[in-house]
Amino acid sequence: MFLANPEPSFMWTFQDVANKTTTELKNGTDNFIIRNAFDRMNLSALSMGIRKHMHEDIYGTYIVTATNSQGSGRINFSVEAQGKPNPPYEGIAICPSADQAILSWKSAFDGGSTQTFVVGKRIRTQGIFVIDRQLDTPDPGQHRTAIISISGLTAGTQYFFVVFAVNKFGNSTFERDVNCTTQGTVFNIFFLFLSYHEMVPVPFLEGKTYLYKQDGTCSSRINVTHVIYD
């Protein structure tokens, strides 16, 4: 649709994929129909091109050009055969906590058929990605961002993720997987001090030196240089 004043004329052309040659399309020829309309109230100009009996030779770029005394404008349409989706892109993985990852990506062309996104994950010691169908995600729309949260992960572990775009013709995936490492969980470190009467658990803090006396006669000095993260 164009905004035009005065009313424009329209021309349709076709550029094939193989030879890059351009030909003009006439109404009623080569199975091509042109329907034009102009609304003088809002100055909208519409030209609709309809091509029947599509086949591989007439996949390519269709161009409609509107022209009046003030100039011209054009719109291009790419017509492709249905096929598997283009790969999702701009994948990002972030691990904000000990058991969670946030995964995002952008949707590409769906191949002309409804697509769904399927997520696989693995840890470094696994050779293959495990598909979790509970993470299946609908298409947010071409070039829009999908975001999901993945929970139940193990603390302090590096996870690798891959996203598949799937339709009835096949699937495609990231050029490379994405990864992040979940946050470690801090555990208190205890020293079990054996006295004559009981075993006493004493928490250790990083960077501190502790003096313990046993039986009031002897002492042990222990310097805690670091804590352990699991």
C-alpha positions as CSV (number, residue, x, y, z in Angstrom):
1,M,0.0,0.0,0.0
2,F,1.2,3.5,-0.8
3,L,0.2,7.0,0.2
4,A,-0.1,9.0,-3.0
5,N,-1.6,12.2,-4.5
6,P,-2.5,12.3,-7.3
7,E,-3.5,8.7,-8.0
8,P,-0.5,6.6,-9.2
9,S,-0.1,4.0,-11.8
10,F,1.4,0.6,-11.0
11,M,3.9,-1.7,-12.6
12,W,4.9,-5.2,-11.4
13,T,8.2,-6.8,-12.3
14,F,9.7,-10.2,-11.4
15,Q,13.4,-11.0,-10.8
16,D,14.2,-14.7,-10.8
17,V,16.6,-16.3,-8.3
18,A,18.8,-18.2,-10.8
19,N,19.6,-15.7,-13.6
20,K,18.8,-12.4,-11.9
21,T,16.9,-11.3,-15.0
22,T,14.0,-8.9,-14.6
23,T,10.7,-9.1,-16.5
24,E,7.6,-7.0,-16.4
25,L,4.4,-8.8,-15.4
26,K,1.2,-7.9,-17.3
27,N,-2.3,-8.4,-15.9
28,G,-3.8,-11.7,-17.2
29,T,-0.5,-13.2,-18.5
30,D,1.7,-15.9,-17.1
31,N,-1.0,-16.7,-14.5
32,F,-0.6,-13.2,-13.0
33,I,-3.5,-11.0,-12.0
34,I,-3.2,-7.4,-10.9
35,R,-5.9,-5.6,-8.9
36,N,-5.5,-1.9,-8.1
37,A,-7.5,0.5,-5.9
38,F,-7.3,4.1,-4.8
39,D,-9.1,5.8,-2.0
40,R,-9.4,9.6,-2.6
41,M,-10.5,10.2,1.0
42,N,-7.3,9.0,2.7
43,L,-5.1,9.0,-0.5
44,S,-4.2,5.3,0.0
45,A,-3.2,3.4,-3.2
46,L,-3.2,-0.4,-3.3
47,S,-2.0,-2.8,-5.9
48,M,-2.4,-6.5,-5.3
49,G,-0.5,-9.1,-7.4
50,I,-1.8,-12.7,-7.5
51,R,0.2,-15.5,-9.1
52,K,-1.4,-18.9,-9.5
53,H,0.2,-22.3,-10.0
54,M,3.5,-21.5,-8.3
55,H,6.6,-23.6,-9.1
56,E,10.3,-23.4,-8.6
57,D,11.0,-21.3,-11.7
58,I,8.8,-18.4,-10.5
59,Y,10.3,-18.2,-7.0
60,G,12.2,-14.9,-6.6
61,T,11.6,-11.2,-6.0
62,Y,8.4,-9.5,-7.0
63,I,8.5,-5.7,-7.2
64,V,5.6,-3.3,-7.4
65,T,6.3,0.3,-8.4
66,A,3.9,3.2,-7.9
67,T,4.4,6.3,-10.0
68,N,2.7,9.7,-10.3
69,S,3.6,13.2,-11.3
70,Q,5.4,13.7,-7.9
71,G,7.7,10.7,-8.2
72,S,7.7,7.0,-7.5
73,G,8.1,4.4,-4.8
74,R,8.4,0.6,-4.7
75,I,8.0,-2.4,-2.5
76,N,9.9,-5.7,-2.9
77,F,8.5,-9.2,-2.0
78,S,10.6,-12.3,-1.7
79,V,8.9,-15.6,-2.6
80,E,10.6,-18.8,-1.6
81,A,9.7,-22.4,-1.5
82,Q,8.6,-23.8,1.9
83,G,11.4,-25.6,3.7
84,K,13.1,-26.0,7.1
85,P,13.4,-22.8,9.2
86,N,16.4,-20.5,9.1
87,P,18.6,-20.9,12.2
88,P,17.8,-18.9,15.3
89,Y,20.5,-16.3,16.1
90,E,22.0,-14.1,18.8
91,G,21.7,-16.8,21.5
92,I,22.6,-15.8,25.0
93,A,22.8,-17.8,28.2
94,I,23.0,-16.2,31.7
95,C,23.2,-18.1,35.0
96,P,21.9,-15.7,37.7
97,S,21.7,-18.2,40.6
98,A,22.8,-21.6,41.8
99,D,20.0,-23.6,40.0
100,Q,18.8,-21.4,37.2
101,A,19.7,-20.2,33.7
102,I,18.1,-17.6,31.5
103,L,18.3,-18.4,27.8
104,S,17.3,-16.0,25.0
105,W,17.5,-16.0,21.2
106,K,16.0,-14.3,18.1
107,S,13.7,-16.0,15.7
108,A,14.5,-16.2,12.0
109,F,12.4,-17.0,8.9
110,D,10.1,-19.9,9.6
111,G,10.5,-21.5,6.2
112,G,6.9,-20.8,5.3
113,S,5.5,-23.1,7.9
114,T,4.8,-22.7,11.6
115,Q,7.9,-23.3,13.7
116,T,8.5,-24.2,17.3
117,F,11.7,-23.9,19.3
118,V,13.2,-26.9,21.1
119,V,16.0,-26.6,23.7
120,G,18.8,-29.0,24.5
121,K,21.2,-28.8,27.4
122,R,24.3,-30.7,28.6
123,I,27.1,-30.4,31.0
124,R,30.8,-30.6,30.1
125,T,31.1,-34.4,30.8
126,Q,28.1,-35.2,28.5
127,G,28.8,-35.9,24.9
128,I,25.3,-35.1,23.6
129,F,22.6,-32.6,24.2
130,V,19.5,-33.8,26.1
131,I,16.2,-32.4,24.7
132,D,13.8,-31.2,27.4
133,R,10.3,-31.0,25.7
134,Q,9.0,-29.0,28.6
135,L,11.1,-26.1,27.4
136,D,9.4,-26.1,23.9
137,T,8.8,-22.5,23.0
138,P,6.3,-21.0,20.4
139,D,7.6,-18.6,17.7
140,P,7.6,-15.0,19.0
141,G,7.7,-13.7,15.4
142,Q,10.5,-13.2,12.9
143,H,13.4,-11.2,14.4
144,R,11.8,-11.0,17.8
145,T,13.3,-12.3,21.0
146,A,12.3,-15.5,22.9
147,I,13.3,-15.8,26.6
148,I,12.9,-18.8,28.8
149,S,14.0,-19.7,32.3
150,I,15.5,-23.1,33.0
151,S,15.5,-24.3,36.6
152,G,16.5,-27.3,38.6
153,L,20.2,-27.0,37.6
154,T,23.2,-28.0,39.8
155,A,25.2,-25.3,41.6
156,G,28.7,-24.5,40.4
157,T,28.2,-26.3,37.1
158,Q,28.9,-25.2,33.5
159,Y,25.9,-25.8,31.2
160,F,25.8,-25.7,27.4
161,F,22.6,-25.0,25.5
162,V,21.4,-25.3,22.0
163,V,18.1,-24.2,20.4
164,F,16.5,-25.9,17.4
165,A,13.9,-24.2,15.2
166,V,11.6,-27.0,14.0
167,N,8.8,-27.1,11.4
168,K,7.2,-29.9,9.4
169,F,10.0,-29.7,6.8
170,G,13.0,-30.1,9.2
171,N,15.1,-28.2,11.7
172,S,18.0,-25.9,12.1
173,T,20.1,-24.7,15.0
174,F,22.6,-22.2,16.4
175,E,25.9,-21.9,14.6
176,R,27.4,-22.7,18.0
177,D,26.1,-23.5,21.4
178,V,26.0,-21.0,24.3
179,N,26.9,-21.6,27.9
180,C,27.0,-20.3,31.4
181,T,28.0,-21.5,34.9
182,T,25.6,-21.6,37.7
183,Q,26.5,-19.8,40.9
184,G,28.3,-21.9,43.6
185,T,26.7,-22.6,46.9
186,V,28.8,-21.6,50.0
187,F,28.9,-24.1,52.7
188,N,30.1,-23.4,56.3
189,I,33.3,-25.2,57.1
190,F,33.4,-26.9,60.5
191,F,36.3,-28.1,62.5
192,L,35.4,-30.9,64.9
193,F,37.3,-30.2,68.0
194,L,37.7,-33.1,70.3
195,S,37.8,-32.3,74.0
196,Y,37.6,-34.6,77.0
197,H,33.8,-34.2,77.1
198,E,32.4,-33.5,73.7
199,M,33.0,-32.9,70.0
200,V,32.4,-29.2,69.3
201,P,31.6,-28.0,65.7
202,V,33.1,-24.6,65.2
203,P,32.4,-22.6,61.9
204,F,35.4,-21.3,60.0
205,L,35.4,-17.9,58.3
206,E,37.7,-17.0,55.4
207,G,40.8,-15.0,56.3
208,K,40.5,-15.6,60.1
209,T,42.9,-17.2,62.5
210,Y,41.5,-19.1,65.5
211,L,43.1,-20.1,68.8
212,Y,41.6,-23.2,70.4
213,K,42.5,-24.5,73.9
214,Q,42.1,-28.0,75.0
215,D,41.9,-29.0,78.6
216,G,43.1,-25.5,79.5
217,T,46.8,-26.5,79.0
218,C,47.5,-26.6,75.2
219,S,46.3,-24.7,72.2
220,S,46.0,-25.1,68.4
221,R,46.3,-22.2,66.0
222,I,44.6,-22.7,62.6
223,N,44.6,-20.2,59.8
224,V,41.7,-20.4,57.4
225,T,42.9,-19.1,54.0
226,H,39.9,-19.9,51.9
227,V,36.5,-21.5,51.9
228,I,35.3,-24.2,49.6
229,Y,32.5,-23.7,47.0
230,D,30.7,-26.7,45.7
